[in-house]
Amino acid sequence: MSRLLPSLPDATPEEREPRVVGVDDDEADDLIAALGSETARAILSTLHDRPATKSEIADEVDTSLQNVQYHLSRLDEADLVEVVDTAYSEKGREMDVYAAADEPLVLFAGGSEESTGIKTALMRLLGGYGIIGLAAVAAQRLLAVGSLADPRTSASGGDDVGTASTDGPSIESVPDQNTAADGADSAVDLVGHPLAEYAVSLVEPGVVFFVAAALVFTLAWAYWYRASS
């Protein structure tokens, strides 16, 4: 495969509303026929992740270029993929860049009124996730700024404290059993405390906020959808 010149920016498909298709609609036949093959579904899944050329798709799904061309034509007829850009190889040959045409795609059984209701519900769900994501990013940044403004202070000894000593015979002190036990507990605390702090630091506050808020929002959305349907 010829290497693509890095002269063009990566193509990204434009944001669109969810595509809702009923099984009784005329376009459902094209959708079912285009997605009947496992290879076709793998191609569509790849293009949902990122736009790609035919050669890149063939390498990704481990199939021949001719097979990719066949399935792309059927996916294009079903309006599942589209050409979003053009790239050029080192030899100057134009190569179409494909991307998924709709996201997400919902195939359901029902009438036209239900189709409109499902599309509205999905738009509200995706819009809510977007708002939660922005709030999670803002919360992460605020917490990061707060931690930098208020660093932890560790107590450390400054000057050496002088101790008075008197000449005379020294008396050796023998540690008792309680002192040894306290020393062992202190050693465990010294090891366990940093490990606990490290484990907590691995969990990003923004991620925790997003997961918790998304869970609550999803439950509320599901309750609203069941009540309204």
C-alpha positions as CSV (number, residue, x, y, z in Angstrom):
1,M,0.0,0.0,0.0
2,S,1.3,3.5,-0.9
3,R,1.9,5.7,2.1
4,L,-0.4,8.7,2.3
5,L,1.0,12.1,2.2
6,P,0.4,14.0,5.5
7,S,-0.7,17.1,3.6
8,L,-4.3,16.9,4.4
9,P,-5.8,17.0,7.9
10,D,-7.7,14.1,9.3
11,A,-11.3,14.1,8.0
12,T,-14.0,13.9,10.6
13,P,-17.7,13.4,9.8
14,E,-20.1,16.2,10.7
15,E,-22.3,15.8,13.7
16,R,-25.8,14.6,12.8
17,E,-29.0,13.6,14.5
18,P,-29.6,9.9,15.3
19,R,-31.0,8.0,12.3
20,V,-34.1,6.0,13.3
21,V,-35.5,3.5,10.8
22,G,-38.5,1.3,11.2
23,V,-38.5,-2.3,9.9
24,D,-41.5,-1.5,7.8
25,D,-39.8,1.4,6.0
26,D,-38.5,1.0,2.5
27,E,-35.0,1.8,3.4
28,A,-34.9,-1.0,6.0
29,D,-34.4,-3.5,3.2
30,D,-31.2,-1.8,2.0
31,L,-30.0,-1.6,5.6
32,I,-30.6,-5.2,6.4
33,A,-29.0,-6.4,3.1
34,A,-26.0,-4.2,3.5
35,L,-25.4,-5.3,7.1
36,G,-26.1,-8.9,6.6
37,S,-22.4,-9.7,6.2
38,E,-20.0,-9.8,9.1
39,T,-17.3,-8.1,7.0
40,A,-19.7,-5.3,6.2
41,R,-20.5,-4.8,9.9
42,A,-16.7,-4.8,10.7
43,I,-16.2,-2.1,8.0
44,L,-18.9,0.1,9.4
45,S,-17.6,-0.3,12.9
46,T,-14.1,0.7,11.7
47,L,-15.4,3.8,10.0
48,H,-17.3,4.7,13.2
49,D,-14.0,4.8,15.0
50,R,-12.2,6.9,12.4
51,P,-12.4,7.8,8.7
52,A,-10.2,5.6,6.5
53,T,-9.3,4.8,2.8
54,K,-10.2,1.5,1.1
55,S,-6.6,0.2,1.7
56,E,-6.7,1.2,5.3
57,I,-10.0,-0.6,5.8
58,A,-8.7,-3.7,4.1
59,D,-5.8,-3.8,6.5
60,E,-8.0,-3.1,9.5
61,V,-10.6,-5.9,8.8
62,D,-8.0,-8.2,7.2
63,T,-9.8,-8.7,3.9
64,S,-9.1,-8.0,0.2
65,L,-9.4,-4.6,-1.4
66,Q,-12.0,-6.0,-3.9
67,N,-14.1,-7.2,-0.9
68,V,-13.9,-3.8,0.7
69,Q,-15.0,-2.1,-2.5
70,Y,-18.0,-4.4,-2.8
71,H,-19.2,-3.9,0.7
72,L,-18.6,-0.1,0.6
73,S,-20.8,0.2,-2.5
74,R,-23.6,-1.6,-0.7
75,L,-23.1,0.4,2.5
76,D,-23.1,3.6,0.4
77,E,-26.4,2.6,-1.3
78,A,-27.9,2.2,2.2
79,D,-26.6,5.6,3.2
80,L,-24.5,4.1,5.9
81,V,-21.1,5.5,4.7
82,E,-20.0,8.4,2.6
83,V,-16.8,10.0,1.2
84,V,-15.8,12.8,3.5
85,D,-12.4,13.8,2.0
86,T,-9.6,12.9,-0.5
87,A,-6.1,11.9,0.3
88,Y,-3.1,11.5,-2.0
89,S,-0.5,8.8,-2.1
90,E,3.2,9.4,-2.7
91,K,2.6,8.7,-6.4
92,G,0.0,11.4,-6.5
93,R,-3.0,9.1,-6.8
94,E,-6.3,10.3,-5.3
95,M,-7.8,8.1,-2.6
96,D,-11.3,8.6,-1.2
97,V,-11.6,8.8,2.6
98,Y,-14.7,7.1,3.9
99,A,-16.6,7.7,7.2
100,A,-19.8,6.5,8.8
101,A,-22.7,8.6,7.6
102,D,-25.0,8.4,10.6
103,E,-24.4,8.0,14.4
104,P,-26.1,6.4,16.0
105,L,-28.3,4.1,13.9
106,V,-31.5,2.7,15.4
107,L,-33.6,0.0,13.7
108,F,-37.0,-0.5,15.4
109,A,-40.4,-2.0,14.9
110,G,-43.2,0.5,15.1
111,G,-45.1,3.4,13.4
112,S,-43.9,6.8,12.3
113,E,-45.1,8.5,15.6
114,E,-42.9,6.1,17.6
115,S,-40.0,6.9,15.3
116,T,-40.3,10.6,16.1
117,G,-40.5,9.8,19.8
118,I,-37.5,7.6,19.8
119,K,-35.4,10.2,17.9
120,T,-36.4,12.9,20.4
121,A,-35.6,10.7,23.3
122,L,-32.2,9.8,21.8
123,M,-31.4,13.4,21.2
124,R,-32.1,14.2,24.8
125,L,-30.1,11.3,26.0
126,L,-27.0,12.2,23.9
127,G,-27.4,15.9,24.8
128,G,-27.4,15.1,28.5
129,Y,-24.3,13.0,28.1
130,G,-22.6,15.9,26.4
131,I,-23.5,18.3,29.1
132,I,-22.3,15.8,31.8
133,G,-19.0,15.4,29.9
134,L,-18.4,19.1,29.8
135,A,-19.2,19.4,33.5
136,A,-16.8,16.6,34.3
137,V,-14.0,18.3,32.4
138,A,-14.7,21.6,34.3
139,A,-14.8,19.7,37.6
140,Q,-11.5,18.0,36.8
141,R,-9.8,21.3,36.0
142,L,-11.2,23.1,39.1
143,L,-9.9,20.3,41.3
144,A,-6.5,20.3,39.6
145,V,-6.2,24.1,40.1
146,G,-7.3,23.7,43.8
147,S,-4.7,21.1,44.5
148,L,-1.9,23.2,43.0
149,A,-3.0,26.3,45.0
150,D,-3.1,24.4,48.3
151,P,-0.2,21.9,48.3
152,R,0.2,19.5,51.2
153,T,2.7,20.6,53.8
154,S,4.9,18.1,55.5
155,A,6.2,18.6,59.0
156,S,9.9,18.5,59.0
157,G,12.5,19.2,61.7
158,G,14.3,22.5,61.1
159,D,17.2,23.0,63.5
160,D,18.8,20.4,65.5
161,V,17.7,20.5,69.1
162,G,20.6,20.4,71.6
163,T,20.4,17.9,74.4
164,A,22.2,18.3,77.7
165,S,24.4,15.5,78.7
166,T,26.1,14.8,81.9
167,D,29.3,12.9,82.5
168,G,28.7,9.6,84.2
169,P,27.9,6.0,83.5
170,S,25.3,5.5,80.9
171,I,22.3,3.2,81.6
172,E,21.2,1.1,78.7
173,S,17.5,0.9,78.3
174,V,15.9,-2.3,77.2
175,P,12.8,-1.9,75.0
176,D,9.8,-3.7,76.3
177,Q,7.3,-5.7,74.3
178,N,4.8,-2.7,74.0
179,T,7.5,-0.5,72.4
180,A,8.4,-3.2,69.9
181,A,4.7,-3.6,69.0
182,D,4.3,0.1,68.5
183,G,7.3,0.2,66.2
184,A,5.8,-2.6,64.1
185,D,2.5,-0.7,63.8
186,S,4.3,2.4,62.8
187,A,6.1,0.5,60.1
188,V,2.8,-0.8,58.7
189,D,1.4,2.7,58.7
190,L,4.4,4.1,56.9
191,V,3.9,1.5,54.1
192,G,0.1,1.4,54.0
193,H,-0.5,5.1,54.0
194,P,1.5,5.9,50.8
195,L,-0.1,2.9,49.0
196,A,-3.6,4.1,49.9
197,E,-2.8,7.6,48.7
198,Y,-1.4,6.2,45.4
199,A,-4.6,4.1,44.9
200,V,-6.8,7.1,45.4
201,S,-4.7,9.2,43.1
202,L,-5.3,6.7,40.3
203,V,-9.0,7.6,40.2
204,E,-9.5,10.9,38.4
205,P,-12.2,13.0,40.0
206,G,-13.6,14.0,36.6
207,V,-14.1,10.3,35.7
208,V,-15.8,9.6,39.0
209,F,-18.1,12.6,38.5
210,F,-19.0,11.6,34.9
211,V,-19.8,8.0,35.8
212,A,-21.9,8.9,38.8
213,A,-23.8,11.7,37.0
214,A,-24.3,9.6,33.8
215,L,-25.7,6.7,35.9
216,V,-28.2,9.0,37.6
217,F,-29.1,10.7,34.3
218,T,-29.6,7.4,32.5
219,L,-31.9,6.1,35.2
220,A,-33.9,9.3,35.2
221,W,-34.1,9.2,31.4
222,A,-35.2,5.6,31.4
223,Y,-38.0,6.4,33.9
224,W,-39.1,9.4,31.8
225,Y,-39.1,7.4,28.6
226,R,-41.2,4.6,30.1
227,A,-43.6,7.1,31.7
228,S,-44.1,9.0,28.4
229,S,-44.4,6.0,26.2
